[in-house]
Amino acid sequence: MAGSSFGTLFKLTTFGESHGDSIGGIIEGFPAGFFIDFDFIQNELDRRKPGQSSIVTQRKESDKVQFLSGVFEGKSIGTPIAFQIKNENAKSDDYSHLSGVFRPSHADYTYSQKYGIRDWRGGGRSSARETASRVVAGALAKQFLKSKGIEIFAFVDQIGNIALSKEEISALKTNIEENNVRCPVEEKAILMEGLIKSVRKEGDTIGGSIYCKCIGLPSGLGEPVFEKLNAVIGQAMFSINAVKGVEVGIGFDSITKKGSEINDLFNSDFTTQTNNSGGIQGGISNGMPIEFRVAFKPVATIMKDQNSISESGKGIILKGKGRHDPCVVPRAVVIVESMLAIVLLDFYLRNKAYS
């Protein structure tokens, strides 16, 4: 299976299925001699894991990571870092009714067409369970980047039609982990959680978006033409399950503006008066904060009867079963941060190769 690796100098390869024995990965290119905070890595996994609140899937997984290589006496040693996370609470029988049918808006049909076989237990390789491995690599990348003065944080800025205003977004790092939704504005977080619970009672799902920001990144990161920093960030975000849109800076709002309204004018110290470009110009970081937004569709599995078809093409009524998120967005905050950290560490190391 191609497509399971991401990165150039800092590279992650993941393995495993939702209901297999375990998931995990191999990290290449992490700098040697770096003291690793393993508690931080576990805390990051806890931010993503299922069963953490009443508004996410109730699958219970400890998500304890075990490092198999690449670490000695608490330090990275420059060799590949291999790790695994056991699947402890898979209930494959919950999915046995899916063994011969295709679920609407899932990867069932496309996987079957590509490989001629599919793992129907919880979606197999297409399950968001795979993203736990990205969080491990992202946690390592975050630690190294922070040692260089580079920090990443994200939060939920919209669920359904409940959205933060531009003024509220300025709150940024405030209270992100103090509520189940991971929204920094308490009043909006309460409304968002109420909407998620209401949708769940209906047996349905809802989408939303995540706002992500990186501060302290130096200028000069990114490769012109095909590996522009914004292009690779887009690839990283679109690789996350349920992502349907990414906008950098003011994104689609720029359509209705004139150049005179959105050009980022320079200050004498080479910073800019505004950051409509989202910290990236010509595909290269300009030293301003990296800012972008990621849109997530509603989870495809719903607890309502739907018309579908069997593998033979026969029409059926599909009844929703199992444990699923009514809204994946709150758990995806750390995944967005992790994928950005992987991208930025890779480009940071590539930039060092020029010097």
Secondary structure, 3 states (H helix, E strand, C coil): CCCCEECCCCEEEEEECCCCCEEEEEEECCCCCCECCHHHHHHHHHHHCCCCCCCCCCCCCCCCEEECCCEECCEECCCCEEEEEECCCCCHHHHHHHCCEECCCCCHHHHHHHHCCCCCCCCHHHCHHHHHHHHHHHHHHHHHHHHCCCEEEEEEEEECCEECCHHHHCCCCCCCCCCCCCCCCHHHHHHHHHHHHHHHHCCCCCCEEEEEEEECCCCCCCCCHHHCHHHHHHHHHHCCCCEEEEEECCHHHHHHCCHHHHCCCECCCCCECCCCCCCEECCEECCCCEEEEEEECCCCCCCCCEEEEECCCCEEEECCCCCCCCCCHHHHHHHHHHHHHHHHHHHHHHHHCCC
